[in-house]
């Protein structure tokens, strides 16, 4: 008998985290840390890349969930 477990994920959060990690991995020169607030900021180019990655990941997650 196969041991199966149901898990709950926040697909928006997961897609955001995956997109951010891929952005940092491949376009780290487009991401900056604000020295005063310690917050990461994206350049306009990085934001555009993040948006595309996010859409791709969210679509993949939704397709997987709906199988």
Secondary structure, DSSP 8 states (H G I E B T S, - for coil): ----------HHHHHHHHHHHHHHHH-GGGEEE-TTT--EEE-HHHHHHHHHHHHHHHHHHHHHHT-
